């Protein structure tokens, strides 16, 4: 097999180069497939109209305010990404995996919000969510409580027995139909939890496990993220 890439690294062997060429071809095929899937996602018709203009709770300057789903769209931005994370009122602590994703999202808020609206929602009361945010050092991410709504149940972020499920949903506002006309665009959610393949549904919103994929050992099967590493 002939080589097709001219970049060489110090001390590389012929075996390394041959395997690297094979990997490069696979990576090119993967990028092509990712672009194909992204095109399919963009071509996805709008889903159902949101049945309720959900009244979330948000804390601003020490005051608890009610903000509806339709009000989460920033001026001039017709797309909303709403990350639902696992932190229900019966849970002793927030989900470490969800928290690690939100750690990263908090940092990219100034970039992402140039083009769309972004928020995170959980079922615990807003005061509890804000306490968790202060502990994590989140200062940019818009945080909402869905405690008084059926949002989690309606959009499959909660099971019938109240167990919380991570779920990222995209919504689109159709302004020509009025301020409250919001339609579901697409869900991106895991089919399970933990570091294995079942958790990879949320890789589109997180880089942690993708970084492990770049290493020789790959994703660790005997380790998972934690809230603290004391």
C-alpha positions in Angstrom: 0.0 0.0 0.0 1.5 3.3 -1.0 1.7 6.2 1.4 -0.4 9.3 0.8 0.7 11.6 3.6 4.1 13.3 3.6 4.2 14.3 7.3 6.8 12.3 9.3 7.6 12.3 13.0 11.0 11.8 14.7 12.0 8.2 15.1 9.0 6.6 13.6 9.4 3.1 12.3 8.2 1.5 9.0 5.6 -0.4 11.0 4.4 2.8 12.7 4.2 4.5 9.3 2.2 1.6 7.7 -0.2 1.5 10.6 -0.5 5.2 10.7 -1.4 5.3 7.0 -4.2 2.8 7.6 -5.4 4.9 10.5 -5.4 8.1 8.4 -7.6 6.4 5.8 -10.0 5.2 8.5 -10.1 8.7 10.0 -10.9 10.2 6.6 -13.7 7.7 6.2 -15.0 8.5 9.7 -15.0 12.3 9.0 -16.9 11.7 5.8 -19.5 9.6 7.7 -19.8 12.2 10.4 -20.5 14.9 7.8 -23.1 12.6 6.2 -24.8 12.1 9.6 -24.7 15.8 10.3 -26.4 16.4 6.9 -29.1 13.9 7.8 -29.6 15.7 11.1 -29.9 19.1 9.4 -32.4 17.6 7.0 -34.6 16.2 9.8 -38.1 17.7 9.6 -39.2 19.7 12.7 -40.7 17.5 15.4 -43.9 18.2 17.3 -45.0 21.5 18.6 -44.1 21.9 22.3 -47.4 21.1 24.1 -46.8 23.4 27.1 -44.8 26.6 27.4 -43.1 25.1 30.4 -42.6 27.5 33.3 -39.1 26.9 34.6 -37.6 28.6 37.7 -34.4 30.6 37.5 -32.4 32.6 40.1 -31.3 36.1 39.2 -29.6 38.5 41.6 -30.9 36.4 44.5 -34.5 36.4 43.2 -36.4 33.4 42.0 -38.2 34.1 38.8 -40.4 32.1 36.5 -39.2 31.9 32.9 -41.1 30.0 30.2 -39.5 27.9 27.5 -40.4 30.4 24.8 -38.5 33.0 26.8 -35.2 31.1 26.7 -34.6 32.1 23.1 -32.2 35.1 23.1 -33.1 38.0 20.8 -32.3 37.1 17.1 -31.6 33.4 18.0 -34.2 30.9 16.9 -32.5 27.8 18.2 -32.3 26.6 21.8 -30.1 23.8 23.1 -31.4 22.6 26.5 -29.3 20.1 28.4 -31.3 18.1 30.9 -29.0 16.7 33.6 -29.5 14.1 36.3 -30.2 15.9 39.6 -33.6 15.1 40.9 -34.9 16.1 44.4 -34.5 12.5 45.7 -30.8 12.3 44.6 -28.1 12.8 47.2 -25.9 14.6 44.7 -25.8 15.6 41.0 -24.7 13.1 38.4 -20.9 13.2 38.1 -21.0 12.5 34.4 -23.6 15.2 33.7 -21.6 17.6 35.9 -18.4 17.0 33.9 -20.3 17.8 30.7 -21.7 21.0 32.2 -18.2 21.9 33.5 -17.2 22.1 29.9 -20.3 23.8 28.6 -20.0 26.6 31.1 -16.6 27.4 29.6 -17.9 27.6 26.0 -21.1 29.6 26.7 -19.6 32.9 25.3 -18.7 31.1 22.1 -21.9 29.1 21.6 -24.3 31.9 22.4 -23.0 33.9 19.5 -25.2 31.7 17.3 -27.8 30.0 19.6 -29.3 29.9 23.0 -28.1 27.5 25.6 -29.3 26.4 29.0 -29.3 23.5 31.4 -32.3 22.1 33.3 -32.7 19.7 36.2 -35.6 18.6 38.4 -34.2 19.7 41.8 -35.3 23.1 43.2 -33.5 26.1 41.8 -31.8 26.9 45.2 -30.2 23.4 45.2 -29.1 23.8 41.6 -27.5 27.2 42.2 -25.7 25.7 45.2 -24.2 23.0 43.0 -23.3 25.7 40.4 -21.4 27.7 43.0 -19.5 24.6 44.2 -18.5 23.9 40.6 -17.6 27.5 39.8 -20.2 27.8 37.0 -20.6 31.5 36.2 -21.9 31.5 32.6 -24.3 28.7 32.1 -28.0 29.5 32.4 -29.5 27.1 35.0 -33.1 26.2 35.3 -35.3 24.1 37.6 -38.1 22.0 36.0 -39.4 21.0 39.5 -42.9 22.4 38.9 -43.3 21.2 35.3 -43.7 17.9 33.4 -40.8 18.8 31.0 -38.6 15.9 32.2 -41.3 13.4 31.8 -42.6 14.7 28.5 -39.1 14.8 26.9 -37.9 11.5 28.3 -35.5 12.9 30.9 -37.4 11.0 33.6 -38.8 7.5 34.0 -42.3 6.7 35.3 -40.8 6.0 38.7 -39.0 9.3 38.8 -35.5 8.1 37.9 -33.6 10.9 36.1 -32.1 10.4 32.6 -29.7 12.7 30.8 -31.3 14.2 27.7 -30.1 17.0 25.4 -32.9 18.5 23.3 -32.9 21.1 20.5 -35.9 23.4 20.0 -36.7 25.9 17.3 -38.9 29.0 17.6 -41.0 29.9 14.6 -41.4 33.6 15.2 -43.9 34.1 12.4 -46.4 32.0 14.5 -46.0 34.1 17.6 -43.6 34.1 20.6 -44.8 30.9 22.1 -44.7 28.7 19.0 -41.8 26.4 19.7 -41.1 23.0 18.0 -38.9 20.1 19.0 -36.0 19.7 16.6 -34.0 16.7 17.8 -33.0 14.7 20.9 -29.4 13.7 21.7 -29.4 11.3 24.6 -27.6 8.3 26.0 -29.2 4.9 26.1 -27.4 4.1 29.3 -24.8 5.5 31.7 -21.2 5.0 32.5 -18.0 5.1 30.3 -19.0 2.4 27.9 -20.5 2.5 24.4 -24.0 3.1 25.9 -22.9 6.5 27.2 -21.6 7.7 23.9 -24.9 9.4 22.8 -23.8 12.5 24.6 -20.3 12.7 23.1 -21.6 15.4 20.8 -21.8 17.7 23.8 -18.6 16.5 25.6 -15.0 16.0 24.9 -13.9 14.0 28.0 -14.3 10.5 26.6 -13.2 11.6 23.1 -9.9 12.6 24.6 -9.5 9.2 26.1 -10.2 7.7 22.7 -7.0 9.4 21.5 -4.8 7.6 24.0 -3.3 4.1 23.7 -5.5 2.7 26.6 -8.7 4.2 25.2 -11.7 4.8 27.4 -11.1 3.3 30.9 -13.5 0.5 31.8 -12.6 0.5 35.5 -13.0 4.3 36.1 -15.7 6.9 35.8 -15.8 10.6 36.5 -16.5 11.8 40.0 -17.6 15.1 41.6 -14.4 15.2 43.7 -11.0 13.6 43.5 -9.8 14.0 47.1 
